[in-house]
Amino acid sequence: MKFGQNLAACPSSIFTLIPPFCPPATAPRKQFGTTACTITVSGLRAETWDDCLSTIVDTREQYSSLASSKTLFAIGTFSGKVILYKQSTCQEFGTLQHEEPVRLSKLGDSAKVLVSAGSKRLRVWDLASKVYTWDFDAPQQCMSLALTDRDQLLLGSLKDHRIRIWDLNTGYLTEDVDWTQGLEGMTKHLYRRPIMAAFSVDTDLLAIIYKGQDMLLWDLENDSLHDTYSRESGAVANPGSPYGSSGVRCLIFGAGANANLLASAYGDGELVLFDTYTGLVKKRIVAFAHILARSADGSTLASADPSGKIQLFNFRTMSLLYRINSVEPGIQELGFSGDSLRLLDIRGSHCRVWEPTVLVGQNAEEESRDTVTAPSTLRETVLEPSEDIVLITSVTYHSSGEVFLCGKEDGSVNLYEVKSGLQARKLFSHAHGIVIVSLNFEEASHTFSSIDSCGRIG
């Protein structure tokens, strides 16, 4: 929510304090924003709500992983933290310490369990107490995680060609399987490491990618090779034949009614949809995806390209539903909320929560499944670049009531006009990148003073 914390603390503020902050064309602003008992807000640029529900920014952190459920989502950081947020209000409610860069994170279906993985360890957290119940060593980096059997079993695929399964009731390693053992034509794989993998709990499959090789599909139930998939034809008739140069960048399985589908993105921009029941290629499109995610119900596929553009597709038909145009690169991960109605992305120090109405239609279609129709008009939105946005860290006002001052995270102190809410000019600056933490106006001498995070006074 835009004002989640304020509304939770004081629900009645919806009538007086919240409406003036809403864009001019919105219903709350029109109905309640002009009454005599409200405050006046100037400088709002947007005329109406956009599809970005919330933007979370922490300039002290670099976000590295994302996990989401129906009630909460978690952001992993390169500093080793996992920050927890409520799905309903997008407000932070806890922090976990993984103690190394968090490469992967996974929330259980019950939202009581979270798994965080780094280069050396996996930790299993009890979210009620916010303490870890198990700490497992990882001899090699983990590529993918899955929770099954009502969050009682943890599955991990590692870069040493192994699948490890832990019982979360006892903490014991119950299975440790090498998927290369006994397979013809696998000798060359032993001299290189896999680059990515993806689990499908619904179909008991693991897809594994080696650089320049076709996909391996491993049967988790029988501990055997299920198939080898080539880009051109799908399932390969002779798994022992030499592998082709495929250049897979990322891949993901479907879920629910689309559990048989596997989407794979290639380096030249092609996105290929496979049917794992028939072994055939169902669809090919061009998306230039380097990150893929799918909704919890399996109805929607999301892709992100290197420029930062995000696209949503119907997973079964691969028809384009929605696009977020952006010139801000560096998307680290995409994810959907547990109810499949929100999309989250992380890039740098920003996490954005999107709620496009097209996801509501996808959810309704998945429930009925009577017809599959492409939207008559493609919906698009534009994400403003954030590299030019400098956060305000302190504020003070002038006694005239005509201007006020803002200190910013880049060390600058700027003068703003009250009437327009726009910046008039930059007054002065502390050392670049040193945050201004306090501003003060002395009325008697008509002087301003500022203090930065290093204790210097300006």
C-alpha positions in Angstrom: 0.0 0.0 0.0 1.1 3.6 -0.6 0.2 4.5 3.0 0.1 1.1 4.6 1.9 2.0 7.9 -0.1 5.1 8.5 -3.4 3.5 7.8 -2.6 0.5 10.1 -1.7 2.9 12.9 -4.6 5.3 12.5 -7.4 4.1 10.2 -9.4 7.3 10.5 -6.6 9.2 8.7 -8.1 7.9 5.4 -10.6 10.8 5.6 -8.3 13.7 6.5 -4.5 13.1 6.2 -4.3 10.6 3.4 -6.5 12.1 0.6 -4.3 15.2 0.0 -1.4 12.9 -0.9 -3.4 11.1 -3.5 -3.1 12.1 -7.2 -5.6 14.8 -8.3 -7.7 12.5 -10.5 -8.3 9.8 -7.9 -11.5 9.3 -6.0 -10.1 9.9 -2.5 -8.6 13.2 -3.5 -11.7 14.4 -5.3 -14.1 13.4 -2.5 -12.0 14.2 0.7 -8.9 16.1 -0.4 -10.4 19.6 -0.6 -12.3 19.8 2.7 -11.4 22.6 5.1 -9.9 20.2 7.8 -7.3 18.7 5.5 -3.8 19.8 4.7 -2.6 21.1 1.3 0.0 19.1 -0.7 1.8 20.7 -3.6 4.1 19.3 -6.2 2.4 16.0 -7.0 3.4 15.1 -10.6 1.1 12.0 -11.2 -2.5 12.7 -12.1 -3.7 9.2 -11.2 -2.5 5.9 -9.7 -0.1 3.8 -11.7 0.3 0.1 -11.5 3.3 0.4 -9.1 1.7 -0.3 -5.8 4.9 0.4 -3.7 8.6 1.1 -4.0 10.9 0.0 -1.3 14.3 1.7 -1.2 17.3 1.1 1.1 20.4 2.8 -0.2 22.5 1.0 2.4 21.8 -2.4 0.8 22.1 -4.1 -2.6 19.2 -6.6 -3.1 20.2 -10.1 -4.3 17.2 -12.5 -3.9 13.4 -12.5 -3.6 10.8 -14.9 -2.2 7.1 -14.4 -1.8 4.0 -16.0 -0.4 0.3 -15.0 0.1 1.0 -13.1 3.3 4.6 -11.9 3.1 7.7 -11.5 1.0 11.4 -11.5 1.7 14.3 -9.7 0.2 17.8 -11.1 0.5 20.8 -8.8 0.4 24.5 -9.0 -0.5 25.3 -7.9 3.1 23.7 -11.2 4.4 20.4 -9.9 5.6 16.9 -11.2 4.7 14.4 -8.5 5.2 10.7 -9.5 5.8 7.7 -7.5 4.6 4.0 -7.9 5.0 2.2 -8.5 1.7 -0.8 -6.5 2.7 1.0 -3.2 3.6 4.5 -3.7 2.1 5.8 -2.7 5.5 9.0 -4.2 7.0 8.4 -6.4 10.1 11.6 -8.3 10.7 15.2 -9.0 9.6 17.1 -12.3 9.6 20.9 -12.6 9.5 22.2 -15.2 7.1 25.8 -13.9 7.5 26.8 -14.2 3.9 25.4 -12.9 0.6 22.0 -14.4 0.1 21.9 -16.0 -3.4 18.6 -17.8 -3.1 15.5 -17.6 -0.8 12.4 -19.7 -0.7 9.2 -19.3 1.4 7.1 -22.4 2.2 3.4 -22.7 1.3 2.5 -22.2 5.0 4.5 -19.0 5.2 6.0 -20.3 8.5 9.3 -21.5 6.9 11.9 -19.6 5.0 15.0 -21.0 3.5 18.0 -18.8 2.7 21.0 -20.0 0.7 24.5 -18.5 0.1 27.7 -19.9 -1.3 28.6 -21.9 1.8 25.4 -22.6 3.8 21.6 -23.1 3.8 19.6 -21.9 6.7 16.0 -22.9 7.5 14.1 -20.2 9.5 11.1 -20.4 11.8 9.3 -17.1 10.9 7.3 -17.1 14.1 10.4 -16.8 16.3 12.7 -15.4 13.6 15.5 -17.9 14.5 17.0 -20.5 12.3 16.2 -24.1 13.1 18.7 -25.8 10.8 22.1 -24.7 9.4 23.2 -27.0 6.5 26.7 -26.8 5.0 26.7 -26.4 1.2 29.9 -27.9 -0.4 29.0 -26.1 -3.6 26.7 -23.2 -4.5 23.0 -24.0 -4.6 21.3 -23.3 -7.9 17.7 -23.9 -7.0 15.5 -24.8 -4.0 12.2 -26.4 -3.5 10.0 -27.3 -0.4 7.6 -30.2 -0.6 5.6 -32.6 1.6 4.0 -29.7 3.5 7.3 -27.9 3.9 8.8 -30.9 5.6 11.4 -31.8 2.9 13.9 -29.4 1.4 15.4 -30.1 -2.0 18.5 -28.4 -3.3 20.4 -28.7 -6.6 24.1 -27.9 -6.3 26.9 -27.1 -8.7 28.7 -30.4 -7.9 26.0 -32.3 -10.0 24.1 -33.4 -6.9 20.6 -33.2 -5.6 20.4 -33.1 -1.8 17.2 -33.7 0.2 16.9 -32.8 3.9 14.2 -33.8 6.3 13.3 -30.6 8.2 11.8 -32.5 11.1 15.1 -34.2 12.0 17.6 -32.1 10.1 19.0 -35.3 8.5 20.2 -35.5 4.9 17.9 -38.2 3.5 19.2 -38.3 -0.1 22.3 -37.3 -1.9 22.1 -38.2 -5.6 24.6 -37.5 -8.4 22.6 -37.1 -11.6 25.7 -37.8 -13.8 26.3 -41.3 -12.5 25.7 -44.1 -15.0 24.7 -41.9 -17.9 26.2 -42.3 -21.3 27.7 -39.3 -22.9 28.0 -37.5 -19.5 31.8 -37.6 -19.4 32.2 -34.1 -20.8 29.9 -32.7 -18.1 32.3 -33.9 -15.3 34.9 -31.3 -16.5 32.5 -28.3 -16.2 29.9 -27.1 -13.7 26.2 -26.7 -14.3 25.1 -23.1 -14.5 21.5 -23.3 -13.5 18.7 -25.6 -12.5 14.9 -25.5 -11.8 12.6 -27.8 -9.8 9.1 -28.9 -10.7 7.5 -30.3 -7.6 4.2 -31.0 -9.4 5.9 -33.3 -12.0 8.9 -34.5 -9.9 11.4 -33.1 -12.4 14.6 -31.2 -12.2 15.9 -29.3 -15.3 19.7 -28.8 -15.4 21.6 -26.5 -17.8 25.3 -26.8 -18.7 26.9 -24.0 -20.8 26.5 -24.7 -24.5 24.5 -28.0 -23.9 21.0 -29.2 -24.2 18.8 -29.4 -21.2 18.8 -32.5 -18.9 15.5 -33.4 -17.3 16.0 -35.6 -14.2 13.3 -37.7 -12.7 13.3 -37.0 -8.9 11.0 -40.0 -8.0 13.0 -42.7 -9.9 16.5 -41.0 -9.6 17.0 -41.4 -13.4 17.3 -39.4 -16.5 13.9 -38.4 -17.8 14.9 -36.9 -21.1 17.3 -34.5 -22.9 15.7 -31.5 -24.6 17.1 -29.7 -27.6 16.0 -26.2 -28.6 15.0 -27.4 -32.1 12.9 -30.4 -31.5 12.2 -30.8 -27.8 12.9 -34.3 -26.4 15.9 -35.9 -28.1 15.4 -39.5 -29.4 18.9 -40.6 -28.4 20.0 -39.1 -25.0 23.5 -40.6 -25.6 24.1 -38.5 -28.7 26.3 -35.4 -28.6 24.7 -32.3 -27.1 24.1 -29.2 -29.2 25.2 -25.6 -28.5 22.0 -24.2 -27.1 22.9 -21.1 -25.0 20.1 -21.3 -22.4 20.1 -18.2 -20.2 17.2 -19.1 -17.8 14.3 -21.5 -17.5 11.3 -22.2 -15.4 8.5 -24.8 -15.0 4.8 -24.1 -15.0 2.6 -25.0 -12.1 -1.0 -26.2 -11.4 -2.8 -26.9 -14.6 0.3 -25.8 -16.6 2.8 -28.0 -14.6 3.7 -29.9 -17.9 5.1 -26.7 -19.4 8.7 -25.6 -19.4 9.8 -22.2 -20.6 13.4 -21.7 -21.7 15.1 -18.5 -22.8 18.1 -18.5 -25.1 21.0 -16.1 -25.6 19.8 -14.8 -29.0 16.4 -13.7 -27.6 14.2 -16.7 -28.4 11.9 -18.0 -25.7 10.8 -21.6 -26.3 7.9 -23.4 -24.6 8.2 -27.1 -24.1 5.5 -29.7 -23.2 7.2 -32.2 -20.9 4.3 -34.7 -21.3 4.7 -35.0 -25.0 8.3 -33.8 -25.3 7.3 -31.4 -28.1 8.0 -27.7 -28.7 4.7 -25.8 -28.2 5.6 -22.2 -29.0 8.5 -19.9 -29.9 8.6 -16.2 -29.4 11.2 -13.5 -29.1 11.6 -11.9 -25.7 15.3 -11.4 -25.0 14.7 -12.7 -21.4 17.5 -13.1 -19.0 15.2 -13.6 -16.0 12.0 -15.7 -15.8 9.3 -16.1 -13.2 5.8 -17.6 -13.1 2.8 -16.9 -11.0 1.9 -19.3 -8.2 -1.2 -20.6 -10.1 0.9 -21.2 -13.2 -1.2 -18.9 -15.4 1.3 -16.1 -16.0 4.9 -16.0 -17.1 7.1 -12.9 -16.5 10.3 -12.1 -18.2 12.9 -9.3 -17.8 15.4 -8.3 -20.4 18.9 -6.7 -19.8 17.5 -3.2 -20.4 15.0 -3.5 -17.5 11.9 -4.1 -19.6 9.4 -6.5 -18.0 6.8 -8.5 -20.0 3.9 -10.7 -18.8 2.7 -13.6 -21.0 -0.1 -16.1 -20.8 1.9 -19.2 -19.9 -0.2 -21.6 -22.1 -0.4 -19.5 -25.2 2.6 -17.2 -24.8 0.4 -14.2 -25.8 1.8 -10.9 -24.5 -0.5 -9.4 -21.8 1.4 -6.5 -20.3 4.6 -4.6 -20.6 6.6 -2.3 -18.3 9.0 -0.2 -20.3 12.1 0.9 -18.5 15.5 2.3 -19.2 16.7 1.2 -15.8 18.7 -2.0 -16.2 20.0 -4.4 -13.6 16.9 -6.5 -12.6 18.2 -9.1 -10.2 15.1 -11.2 -9.8 11.3 -11.3 -10.5 8.6 -12.9 -8.4 4.8 -13.1 -7.9 2.8 -12.9 -4.7 1.2 -16.1 -3.5 -2.2 -15.1 -4.8 -0.7 -14.4 -8.3 -2.1 -10.8 -8.3 1.1 -8.9 -7.7 4.5 -8.9 -9.4 7.7 -7.9 -7.6 11.1 -7.0 -9.0 14.4 -6.1 -7.4 17.2 -4.1 -9.0 20.0 -2.4 -7.0 18.6 -0.9 -3.8 15.0 -0.9 -5.1 12.2 -3.3 -4.8 9.0 -2.5 -6.7 5.6 -4.1 -6.1 3.3 -4.0 -9.2 -0.4 -4.8 -9.3 -1.6 -4.6 -12.9 -5.2 -5.3 -13.5 -4.3 -7.9 -16.2 -3.3 -10.3 -13.4 -6.8 -10.2 -12.0 -8.1 -11.3 -15.5 -5.5 -14.1 -15.6 -6.5 -15.3 -12.2 -10.2 -15.4 -13.2 -9.3 -17.2 -16.5 -7.3 -19.8 -14.6 -10.3 -20.5 -12.4 -12.7 -20.9 -15.4 -10.3 -22.2 -18.1 -13.2 -22.2 -20.6 -11.5 -19.9 -23.1 -8.2 -18.4 -23.7 -8.2 -14.9 -25.3 -5.5 -12.4 -25.9 -6.2 -8.8 -24.8 -7.6 -6.6 -27.5 -5.2 -3.8 -26.6 -1.8 -4.4 -25.0 -1.4 -2.5 -21.7 1.9 -0.7 -21.1 3.4 1.4 -18.4 6.6 3.4 -18.2 9.0 3.2 -15.3 10.8 6.4 -14.6 14.6 6.0 -14.3 15.7 6.2 -10.6 19.4 6.9 -11.1 18.5 10.7 -11.1 16.3 10.5 -8.0 18.1 11.5 -4.8 16.3 10.7 -1.6 15.4 13.5 0.9 16.8 12.7 4.4 15.9 15.8 6.4 13.6 18.8 6.2 13.1 22.2 7.8 11.0 25.2 7.0 11.5 29.0 6.8 9.3 31.2 9.1 7.9 33.1 6.1 6.0 30.0 5.0 7.1 30.5 1.4 10.1 28.2 1.2 11.6 25.1 3.0 14.9 23.3 2.9 15.6 19.7 2.2 18.9 17.8 3.0 19.5 14.8 0.7 21.5 11.6 0.7 24.1 13.0 -1.7 25.1 15.7 0.8 23.3 18.6 -0.9 21.0 21.2 0.8 18.3 22.5 -1.5 15.7 25.3 -1.4 12.1 24.4 -2.3 9.0 26.6 -2.9 6.0 25.8 -0.7 3.4 26.9 -3.3 4.6 24.6 -6.1 6.5 22.0 -4.2 9.3 22.3 -6.7 13.0 22.8 -6.2 14.1 26.4 -6.6 17.9 25.9 -6.4 20.7 24.1 -4.7 22.2 26.2 -1.8 25.3 24.3 -0.9 26.7 20.8 -0.4 28.7 18.7 2.1 31.1 16.1 0.9 29.5 14.1 -1.9 27.6 11.0 -0.8 27.5 12.0 2.9 23.9 12.0 4.0 22.4 15.1 5.6 20.8 13.9 8.8 19.6 17.2 10.3 18.6 20.7 9.3 17.7 23.7 11.5 16.6 27.3 10.9 17.5 29.9 13.5 14.9 32.7 13.2 16.7 35.4 15.2 19.8 35.3 12.9 18.0 34.0 9.8 20.6 31.3 9.3 20.3 27.6 8.4 22.6 24.9 9.8 23.0 21.3 8.6 24.6 18.2 10.1 25.8 15.2 8.0 26.2 11.6 9.0 29.9 12.1 9.7 29.1 14.8 12.3 30.2 17.8 10.2 28.2 21.0 10.5 27.5 23.2 7.5 
